[in-house]
Amino acid sequence: MKNKKFELKSRFGLIIFSLVFLFIPQANADWINLTGSETAANIAEIYVNDDHVKVVLEVYVGDLEVFNDLVPDEWMKNQSDKRPDQKTREAHFSKNVLQIITDKNKNLTANFRLIEPRMRVDRQSPFAGMINPYTRQRVPDAPGDKRVLYAEIIYPFKEKPKSLSFIPPTGKEGSALVTIGFITYHKSVPVIDFRYLGSAAILSLDWNDPWYSKFKNPNLKRHHKSALMSFLYVEPHEVRHEILTRVKDLETWMELGLRGKDYIEVDELEGLKQRVGEFLLQKNPVLIDGKTLKPILDRTNYVKVGIKGIQLLQQPERLEISTAIVGVIIAYIPDSMPQEVKVDWELFTDQINRVPATATDPAGPLPTYLTPDDNVHIWTNYLKNYVPPTVAHVELSNTVNKMEIPWASILTMFILVFLAYLIFKHQKYQLPLRPLIIATSMFAIIAVVLYPFARITVDRPVSLVQSLNEEESSRVLNSLLKNVYRAFDFRQESDVYDKLALSVEGDLLSEIYLQNRKSFAVKKAGGAQARVKEVEVISVDAIPDNEKEHSFILNAKWTAMGTVGHWGHVHTRKNYYDAAITVEVIDGNWKITKLELLEEKRLDPLKGPLKDPIKDPYKKPESKKEKKAG
C-alpha cells in the first residue's frame, strides 16, 4: 500500500498540472452526422477496390427474411431439400437483394466470404432521439435488440468500371423493403458520410484520383469535400496556421523524393513528413500586426478523413499517394492579442482554385474561401468585450471572508465602561446615581441595537485565519487551479515557469516545470495540447496543517475540461481528480506546496455535472430504501 501511495504521488507532475491528459493522440472531431443513418436497423459498409467491391453488412435480426439468402443452411430449423445451394443463393442475392451494377449494365456476382452472428457495432449518436434542426425530424436511435447477422461479401470485377450503381432490396413499387444506413469508400477515401440507401445510388469513379469519386445524387456527399484547406487560429499568446493537403497535390509544388509512384512505404513516412513541413514553413507568409514573426514548425502528422472527421494516423502504415493526407501546424508567438493577421495564400493548382479557409478566435470560427484572384486571408480583431485570461497572485484578502467590526457598538461600550466607573465612584465625586443608571441603560440598549448595522469591513490578518469554511476553501482551490492550468497556455517556457511561480512553491514548482518540458515529447509524437477552459470544484474540505503555521490541507475533488481546435474541429477532454492539496499563505498570497493524488479518471464531456460522493461518476447515490431492497 505504501508503494502504491508513493507511485500515486510521483504521478502528480504527469497527470495534473503538466496536462498530459490533454495531450491528445487521438481525438473525436466535433462534426456529428444528424441524419441518424449510422443507427439504422441495417448497416452496409461498401469498399470499392481495384478489382472488387467489398460489402460489410450488419443485418438486423428482425429483417433476416429479406436477407434470407445469407442465412447458412445449419441455421434453418426446418431445412428443406428444396432450398437452393449457396451458389444459387449468391446469384439470387446479386440480382434481387443487394445489387451492384456497372456502367455497362452488368450485375456483379456476390461471393459470401464470412457469415456469422455478432452484436451490433456501437455507432450511437449523442443526438439520437433529438430533433434535427434542418429536417425537423427526430433523429432515430439504433434498435434495442443488438443481435445482427454479420456478413462480408465480395463482388469481383475484371475491368475497372466508370460507375457503379448500388440498389437496395426493393418491393414491387420500387421502394426499399428495409432501412439501410450505408457508407462508401473508394480505396481508403470516404466518398460520403453515413447516409440512407433508400433507392439506386450511382457512384462515378475517378480511378486516377479517388478523392474526386462522387455520387450523382448531390445529397450523397462527405462533410470534408476539399483536398486542401487552411485554418487560422488566433489566441492571446499564439497564432497558428494549420494546413491540410494531400500528398498527391504536393507533387505540383515540390519533389516528393519517393521510390515509387503509387505508394509511400513505411520507411519513407518520416522523411517525407519532415520535407513537407519544411516546404510549407516557407510558403503562405503570415503577417501579424504588419510584422513578420519567426514561424515555428509545431508538428506535422499524417491524417485520415473518417466518418468522424479528421483523425490522426496512429500507427505507421503503407499509404497510397493518391489518398494520403498531411496536416501541418505552424505557430507564431505574438506579444499580445493581435489586432490583425494576414495570410498570403500561394498554393493553387489547375484542379484546386478554391481553397476553404477558416479563421477561429475566442468568439468562434469564421469561414471563407481563397482563390487566385482573392488569395489574402485577413482576420481583424473585433473582440470588443473580450478579456484574455490572466494569471495573478491568489491573495489572502480576496479569498477569505472579511472581518466586520461593529464600530458604533464598540464606541458605545467604551462609554458604558466610563459610565460604570462613574457609578462606582459616584459618592467620591458627589454625582447623582439615578441619571447615571438611566444613561448606562440607554447606551447599553444603543450598543445592542447598532450591533448589526453600524459596521466597517476590514481584511482578516493571517494570524486570525485559523480555519477555512467550505466557501473559502473552494475559492482558494478554484483560483489556484485556474492559475496553474492557465500557465500552460503560454508558449515560452520562461513564461510558463514565471506564471507557475505565482501559485506553486518550493520543490513542487521545479517538478511541475520539468515534467511539462518532458511532456512536449508526447505532443511532438502527435498529440495536441488542450487549454483548460473550465474548472469545477465538486467538494473541498480544509484541515489545518499541524506541521506548519498558516497552512491547510485541502481534501478536494474537482474536474478540469480542456478544448483544443485543430483543422476546423474542436476536441474536448474532461478529467476528474481526487487529491489532498497543501496550501500555504506566503507573503499574503496562497500557494500550493504539496499534493497527493488519490484518484483520476477520464469523463464524458457531454454528460452533466458530477455527483458527490463519487464511485461511479454519473451514478446517483442509492437511497436507504434502495440499499435495503438491494
C-alpha positions in Angstrom: 0.0 0.0 0.0 2.9 2.3 0.8 4.5 1.7 -2.6 1.2 2.4 -4.3 0.7 5.6 -2.4 4.3 6.7 -3.4 3.5 5.8 -7.1 0.4 8.0 -7.0 2.4 10.9 -5.6 5.0 10.6 -8.2 2.4 10.7 -10.9 1.3 14.2 -9.9 3.6 16.0 -12.3 2.4 13.9 -15.3 -1.3 13.8 -14.6 -2.3 17.0 -13.0 -0.5 20.2 -13.9 1.6 19.1 -16.8 -1.8 18.4 -18.5 -0.7 15.1 -20.1 -4.3 14.0 -20.0 -4.9 16.8 -22.5 -2.1 15.8 -24.9 -4.5 14.0 -27.2 -3.0 11.5 -29.6 -6.5 10.5 -30.8 -9.5 12.7 -30.6 -13.0 12.7 -31.9 -14.0 15.6 -34.1 -16.9 17.8 -33.2 -18.8 17.2 -36.5 -21.6 14.7 -36.0 -24.0 13.2 -38.6 -27.6 14.4 -38.0 -29.3 12.0 -40.4 -29.4 9.1 -38.0 -28.3 6.8 -40.8 -25.4 5.4 -38.7 -28.0 4.0 -36.3 -30.3 2.4 -39.0 -31.6 -1.1 -38.4 -29.3 -2.4 -41.2 -25.8 -1.1 -41.9 -23.7 -1.5 -45.1 -20.1 -0.5 -45.4 -19.0 -0.5 -49.1 -15.4 -0.5 -50.2 -14.6 -0.1 -53.8 -11.1 -1.6 -54.6 -9.1 -2.1 -57.8 -10.6 -5.5 -58.7 -13.6 -6.0 -56.4 -16.3 -4.3 -54.2 -16.3 -5.5 -50.6 -19.6 -5.1 -48.7 -19.7 -5.5 -44.9 -23.3 -6.0 -43.8 -24.9 -5.9 -40.3 -28.4 -7.3 -40.8 -30.9 -6.6 -38.1 -32.4 -9.9 -36.7 -35.9 -8.6 -37.5 -35.1 -8.2 -41.2 -33.5 -11.6 -41.8 -36.4 -12.7 -44.0 -35.4 -10.0 -46.6 -31.7 -11.3 -46.5 -32.7 -14.9 -46.3 -30.0 -15.8 -48.9 -27.3 -15.0 -46.4 -28.6 -17.3 -43.7 -26.5 -20.5 -43.5 -28.2 -23.9 -44.0 -27.3 -25.0 -40.5 -29.3 -22.1 -39.1 -32.6 -23.3 -40.7 -34.7 -25.2 -38.2 -36.9 -26.8 -40.8 -34.4 -27.2 -43.6 -35.9 -28.4 -46.8 -34.1 -30.3 -49.6 -35.7 -27.7 -52.0 -33.6 -24.8 -50.5 -31.1 -23.6 -53.2 -27.4 -24.2 -52.6 -25.1 -21.3 -51.8 -24.0 -20.6 -55.3 -27.6 -20.2 -56.4 -28.4 -18.1 -53.4 -25.4 -15.8 -54.3 -26.7 -15.3 -57.8 -30.2 -14.6 -56.5 -28.8 -12.2 -53.9 -26.8 -10.3 -56.6 -29.8 -9.7 -58.8 -32.7 -9.3 -56.3 -31.4 -8.3 -52.9 -28.3 -6.1 -52.9 -27.4 -5.3 -56.5 -24.2 -3.7 -57.7 -24.4 -2.8 -61.4 -21.6 -1.4 -63.6 -21.9 1.4 -66.2 -22.2 -1.4 -68.8 -25.3 -2.7 -67.1 -23.7 -5.8 -65.7 -24.7 -7.2 -62.4 -21.7 -8.1 -60.3 -22.0 -11.5 -58.7 -21.7 -11.8 -54.9 -19.4 -14.2 -53.1 -20.3 -14.9 -49.5 -17.0 -14.9 -47.7 -17.9 -14.7 -44.0 -21.3 -15.0 -42.3 -21.7 -15.2 -38.5 -23.8 -13.9 -35.6 -22.4 -10.8 -33.9 -23.5 -7.9 -31.8 -24.1 -4.5 -33.5 -21.2 -2.1 -33.7 -22.0 0.8 -31.4 -22.4 3.8 -33.6 -24.6 5.7 -31.1 -25.1 9.4 -31.8 -25.5 11.8 -28.9 -28.3 13.4 -30.9 -30.4 10.2 -31.2 -33.9 11.0 -30.1 -33.5 14.8 -30.6 -35.0 16.9 -33.4 -32.8 17.5 -36.5 -32.8 21.3 -36.8 -32.7 21.1 -40.6 -35.3 18.4 -41.3 -37.4 19.0 -38.1 -37.5 15.1 -37.9 -36.5 13.1 -34.9 -33.1 11.5 -35.1 -33.7 7.8 -34.8 -31.8 5.5 -32.3 -30.4 2.1 -33.0 -32.7 -1.0 -32.4 -32.8 -2.2 -28.8 -32.0 -5.7 -29.9 -28.3 -5.6 -30.7 -28.1 -9.0 -32.4 -27.1 -8.9 -36.1 -26.1 -11.3 -38.9 -22.6 -10.2 -39.9 -21.6 -10.8 -43.5 -18.6 -10.0 -45.6 -19.5 -10.1 -49.3 -17.1 -9.8 -52.3 -18.3 -8.6 -55.7 -15.3 -9.1 -58.1 -14.8 -7.4 -61.5 -12.1 -7.6 -64.1 -12.4 -4.3 -65.9 -12.5 -1.1 -63.8 -16.0 0.4 -64.2 -16.6 4.1 -64.8 -19.5 3.9 -62.4 -21.3 1.6 -60.0 -25.0 1.6 -59.1 -25.9 0.3 -55.6 -29.5 -0.9 -55.3 -31.1 -2.0 -52.0 -33.7 -4.7 -51.8 -36.9 -3.2 -53.2 -40.6 -4.2 -53.5 -42.9 -4.2 -56.5 -43.4 -0.5 -56.3 -39.7 0.2 -56.2 -39.5 1.3 -52.5 -36.9 -0.2 -50.2 -38.0 -3.1 -48.2 -35.8 -2.4 -45.2 -33.9 0.6 -43.8 -30.2 0.6 -44.6 -27.6 3.1 -43.5 -24.5 3.0 -45.7 -21.1 4.5 -46.2 -18.9 4.1 -49.2 -15.1 4.2 -49.6 -13.2 4.4 -52.9 -10.0 2.7 -51.8 -9.3 4.5 -48.4 -11.2 7.7 -49.2 -14.7 8.0 -47.8 -16.9 9.2 -50.6 -19.8 10.0 -48.3 -20.6 10.2 -44.6 -23.3 7.8 -43.4 -26.5 8.2 -45.4 -29.6 6.1 -46.1 -29.6 3.7 -49.1 -33.3 4.1 -50.0 -33.0 3.8 -53.8 -30.5 3.3 -56.5 -27.3 5.3 -55.8 -24.9 5.8 -58.7 -21.2 6.3 -57.9 -18.9 7.9 -60.6 -15.4 6.6 -60.1 -12.2 8.5 -60.7 -9.6 5.8 -60.8 -6.7 8.2 -61.2 -7.7 10.2 -58.1 -10.3 8.5 -55.8 -10.7 11.8 -53.9 -12.9 13.0 -56.7 -15.1 10.0 -57.0 -18.6 11.1 -56.1 -22.3 10.1 -56.2 -24.5 11.7 -58.8 -27.1 12.4 -56.1 -25.9 15.7 -54.6 -27.3 14.7 -51.2 -24.8 11.8 -51.0 -21.5 13.6 -50.1 -19.0 13.8 -47.4 -18.6 16.5 -44.9 -14.9 17.1 -45.9 -15.1 17.8 -49.6 -11.9 19.8 -50.1 -8.5 18.2 -50.5 -6.6 21.4 -49.5 -7.7 23.6 -46.5 -6.3 26.4 -44.5 -7.1 27.1 -40.8 -6.1 30.2 -38.8 -6.3 30.1 -35.0 -5.8 33.4 -33.2 -5.3 33.3 -29.4 -3.9 35.8 -26.8 -0.4 34.1 -26.7 -0.3 32.2 -30.0 -1.3 32.4 -33.7 -1.5 29.1 -35.6 -1.7 28.5 -39.3 -2.8 24.9 -39.9 -2.8 23.3 -43.4 -4.3 20.1 -44.6 -3.1 18.9 -48.0 -2.9 15.7 -50.0 0.5 14.3 -50.9 -0.7 13.9 -54.5 -1.3 17.7 -54.7 2.1 18.4 -53.2 3.7 16.8 -56.3 2.7 20.0 -58.2 4.8 22.2 -55.9 7.7 20.0 -54.6 9.8 16.9 -55.3 8.4 14.2 -53.1 11.6 12.0 -53.2 9.7 8.7 -53.1 10.8 5.4 -54.6 7.5 4.5 -56.2 4.7 6.4 -58.0 1.8 4.8 -56.2 2.7 4.2 -52.5 4.6 5.8 -49.6 6.4 3.0 -47.9 6.6 2.8 -44.1 10.3 3.7 -44.0 9.6 6.8 -46.2 6.9 8.3 -44.0 9.0 10.2 -41.5 11.4 11.7 -44.1 8.5 12.8 -46.4 6.7 14.3 -43.4 9.8 16.4 -42.5 10.2 17.6 -46.1 6.5 18.6 -46.3 6.8 20.5 -43.0 9.9 22.4 -44.1 8.4 23.2 -47.5 5.2 24.6 -46.0 7.2 26.5 -43.5 8.5 28.7 -46.4 5.1 29.1 -48.0 1.9 31.2 -47.4 3.6 34.0 -45.4 1.8 35.3 -42.3 1.8 38.9 -41.1 0.8 39.7 -37.5 0.0 43.4 -37.0 2.1 44.1 -40.1 5.2 42.3 -38.8 6.8 39.0 -39.9 7.3 36.9 -36.9 9.5 33.8 -36.8 7.4 30.7 -37.8 7.7 27.6 -35.6 7.0 24.2 -37.2 4.9 22.9 -34.4 4.1 19.5 -35.8 3.4 17.5 -38.9 1.1 14.5 -39.0 -0.5 12.1 -41.4 -4.2 12.2 -41.0 -7.3 10.4 -42.4 -10.7 11.7 -43.3 -13.1 9.3 -41.5 -16.7 9.3 -40.6 -16.0 11.4 -37.5 -13.9 13.9 -39.4 -10.1 14.4 -39.3 -8.3 11.7 -37.4 -4.6 11.2 -36.8 -2.9 8.2 -38.3 -1.9 6.3 -35.1 0.3 3.5 -36.5 2.7 3.8 -39.4 1.4 2.0 -42.5 1.9 1.9 -46.2 -0.1 4.8 -47.8 -1.3 5.4 -51.3 0.0 8.6 -52.7 -3.4 9.4 -54.1 -5.2 9.2 -50.8 -2.5 10.2 -48.2 -3.2 13.5 -46.4 -0.7 15.5 -44.3 -1.6 18.1 -41.6 1.0 20.8 -40.8 0.8 23.2 -37.9 2.9 26.4 -37.9 2.9 28.6 -34.8 3.7 32.2 -34.2 4.2 33.8 -30.8 2.9 37.5 -30.6 3.5 39.7 -27.6 -0.2 40.2 -27.0 -3.6 39.6 -28.6 -3.1 40.6 -32.3 -5.3 43.3 -34.0 -4.8 41.9 -37.5 -3.5 38.7 -39.0 -2.9 38.2 -42.8 -2.2 35.0 -44.6 -0.9 35.4 -48.2 -2.0 32.0 -49.7 0.1 30.8 -52.6 -0.9 27.2 -53.3 -3.3 26.6 -56.1 -3.4 24.1 -59.0 -5.5 23.7 -62.2 -7.9 21.5 -60.2 -7.8 23.4 -56.9 -8.6 27.0 -57.5 -10.9 27.4 -54.5 -9.4 26.7 -51.0 -11.7 26.8 -47.9 -10.2 29.0 -45.2 -11.4 29.4 -41.6 -10.3 31.9 -39.0 -11.1 31.0 -35.4 -10.8 33.3 -32.4 -12.3 33.2 -28.9 -15.6 34.3 -30.4 -15.7 31.3 -32.8 -15.0 30.3 -36.4 -15.5 32.5 -39.5 -15.2 30.5 -42.8 -14.4 31.9 -46.2 -12.7 30.8 -49.5 -9.4 31.8 -51.1 -9.0 32.0 -54.9 -6.1 33.0 -57.2 -7.7 36.4 -57.6 -8.5 36.8 -53.9 -5.8 35.0 -52.1 -5.2 37.0 -48.9 -7.0 35.7 -45.8 -7.4 38.6 -43.3 -8.5 38.3 -39.7 -9.4 41.5 -37.8 -9.8 41.8 -34.1 -13.5 42.7 -33.4 -13.5 41.3 -29.9 -14.7 44.4 -28.1 -15.6 42.8 -24.7 -13.0 40.0 -24.7 -10.6 39.9 -21.7 -7.7 37.5 -22.1 -7.4 35.0 -19.2 -4.7 36.1 -16.7 -2.5 34.5 -14.1 -2.2 36.6 -10.9 -1.4 36.1 -7.2 -4.2 34.5 -5.2 -4.3 37.0 -2.4 -5.4 36.0 1.1 -7.6 39.2 1.3 -9.5 38.2 -1.8 -10.3 34.6 -0.7 -11.2 34.6 3.0 -14.2 36.3 4.4 -13.6 39.8 5.7 -13.9 40.9 9.3 -16.8 43.1 10.2 -16.2 45.5 13.1 -19.3 47.0 14.8 -17.6 50.3 15.4 -20.7 52.1 16.9 -21.2 49.3 19.4 -17.5 49.3 20.4 -17.6 53.1 20.8 -20.7 52.7 22.9 -19.0 50.0 25.1 -16.2 52.5 25.9 -18.9 55.0 27.0 -20.5 52.2 29.1 -17.2 51.4 30.8 -16.8 55.1 31.6 -20.4 55.3 33.0 -19.8 52.2 35.1 -16.7 53.8 36.5 -18.7 56.9 37.4 -21.4 54.8 39.1 -18.7 53.0 41.1 -17.2 56.4 42.1 -20.4 58.5 42.3 -20.0 59.1 46.1 -16.5 60.2 45.7 -17.4 62.7 43.0 -20.8 63.5 44.6 -22.7 62.5 41.4 -26.4 61.7 41.3 -26.8 57.9 40.9 -30.2 57.8 39.2 -29.2 59.7 36.0 -26.0 57.6 35.7 -28.0 54.4 35.8 -30.5 55.7 33.2 -27.7 56.8 30.9 -25.9 53.4 31.3 -29.1 51.6 30.4 -29.7 53.8 27.4 -26.2 53.3 26.0 -26.5 49.5 26.6 -29.7 49.5 24.5 -28.0 51.6 21.8 -25.0 49.2 21.7 -27.3 46.2 21.1 -29.4 48.0 18.5 -26.5 49.3 16.5 -24.5 46.0 16.6 -26.0 44.5 13.3 -25.8 47.8 11.4 -23.0 50.2 12.1 -20.1 48.1 10.9 -16.9 48.5 8.9 -15.3 45.7 6.9 -11.5 45.0 7.1 -9.2 42.3 5.8 -8.6 39.4 8.2 -4.9 39.2 9.2 -3.2 35.9 8.5 -2.8 35.3 12.3 -6.6 35.2 12.6 -7.1 32.7 9.8 -7.3 29.6 11.9 -9.8 27.7 9.7 -11.4 27.8 6.3 -15.1 27.1 5.7 -16.3 25.3 2.5 -16.9 28.5 0.6 -13.4 29.9 1.4 -11.7 26.6 0.6 -13.5 26.3 -2.7 -12.5 29.9 -3.6 -8.8 29.3 -2.8 -8.7 25.9 -4.7 -10.5 27.2 -7.7 -8.3 30.2 -8.1 -5.1 28.2 -7.7 -6.1 25.5 -10.1 -7.1 28.0 -12.8 -3.8 29.8 -12.4 -1.8 26.6 -12.8 -3.8 25.5 -15.9 -3.6 28.9 -17.5 0.2 29.0 -17.0 0.4 26.3 -19.7 -1.4 28.5 -22.2 1.9 30.3 -22.7 4.3 29.0 -25.3 7.6 30.3 -24.0 9.0 28.1 -21.3 10.2 31.0 -19.2 6.7 32.5 -19.2 5.3 29.1 -18.1 7.8 29.0 -15.2 7.1 32.5 -14.1 3.4 32.1 -14.2 3.6 28.8 -12.3 5.7 30.5 -9.6 2.7 32.7 -8.7 0.8 29.8 -7.4 3.3 26.9 -6.7 6.1 27.0 -4.2 9.3 25.0 -3.5 10.3 21.7 -5.0 6.8 21.2 -6.4 7.4 24.2 -8.8 10.5 22.6 -10.3 8.8 19.2 -10.6 5.9 20.6 -12.5 8.0 22.8 -14.8 10.5 20.0 -15.6 7.7 17.5 -16.1 6.0 19.9 -18.5 9.1 20.1 -20.6 9.3 16.3 -20.8 5.7 16.1 -21.8 6.4 18.0 -25.0 7.9 14.8 -26.4 4.3 13.4 -26.1 2.9 16.4 -28.0 5.5 16.1 -30.8 4.6 12.4 -31.2 1.2 13.5 -32.5 -0.8 14.8 -29.6 -2.3 18.3 -29.2 -2.1 20.5 -26.2 -5.5 21.5 -25.0 -6.3 24.6 -23.0 -8.3 24.1 -19.9 -11.5 26.3 -20.2 -13.4 25.1 -17.2 -12.5 24.0 -13.6 -15.4 22.8 -11.4 -14.7 22.2 -7.7 -17.1 19.4 -6.6 -16.2 19.3 -3.0 -13.4 20.6 -0.7 -12.7 20.2 3.0 -9.9 22.2 4.7 -7.9 20.8 7.6 -5.3 22.9 9.4 -1.8 21.5 8.7 -0.3 20.7 12.1 3.3 20.7 10.7 3.3 24.3 9.5 1.7 27.6 10.5 -0.8 29.3 8.1 -1.0 26.0 6.1 -4.1 23.9 5.3 -4.6 20.5 3.7 -7.5 20.7 1.2 -9.2 17.3 0.6 -10.6 18.2 -2.8 -12.5 16.7 -5.7 -12.7 18.6 -9.0 -13.0 18.3 -12.8 -11.0 20.1 -15.5 -12.3 20.3 -19.0 -10.0 21.3 -21.9 -10.5 22.0 -25.5 -8.2 22.3 -28.5 -9.1 23.4 -32.0 -7.3 21.7 -34.9 -8.1 21.5 -38.6 -11.5 23.0 -38.2 -12.7 20.9 -35.3 -12.9 21.3 -31.5 -11.7 18.3 -29.4 -12.8 18.2 -25.8 -11.4 16.2 -22.8 -12.6 16.2 -19.3 -10.9 14.6 -16.2 -12.0 14.0 -12.6 -9.5 14.3 -9.8 -9.5 13.5 -6.1 -6.4 14.8 -4.2 -5.1 16.2 -1.0 -3.5 19.6 -1.7 -1.5 21.5 0.8 -1.8 25.3 0.5 0.1 27.9 2.5 -0.1 31.7 2.9 3.3 33.1 1.8 3.8 36.9 1.7 0.0 37.4 1.8 -0.7 35.0 -1.1 -1.9 31.4 -1.3 0.5 28.9 -2.8 0.4 25.1 -3.4 3.3 23.4 -1.6 2.4 19.8 -1.7 -0.1 17.4 -3.5 -1.0 13.8 -3.1 -3.1 12.4 -5.9 -5.7 9.8 -4.8 -7.7 9.2 -8.0 -8.1 10.5 -11.5 -10.3 9.3 -14.3 -11.5 10.3 -17.8 -15.1 11.5 -18.0 -17.5 12.0 -20.9 -17.6 15.8 -21.5 -21.1 15.6 -22.9 -22.6 14.4 -19.7 -23.8 16.7 -16.9 -22.2 17.8 -13.6 -20.9 15.2 -11.3 -22.5 14.0 -8.1 -20.5 13.6 -4.9 -19.6 11.2 -3.3 -18.1 9.7 -6.5 -17.7 5.9 -7.1 -19.4 5.8 -10.5 -19.1 9.5 -11.5 -22.6 9.6 -13.1 -24.5 7.3 -10.7 -26.8 8.9 -8.1 -26.2 7.7 -4.5 -28.6 4.9 -3.5 -31.4 5.8 -1.1 -31.8 3.9 2.2 -34.8 2.1 0.6 -32.8 1.1 -2.5 -30.0 -0.2 -0.3 -32.4 -2.2 1.8 -34.1 -3.6 -1.3 -30.7 -4.5 -2.8 
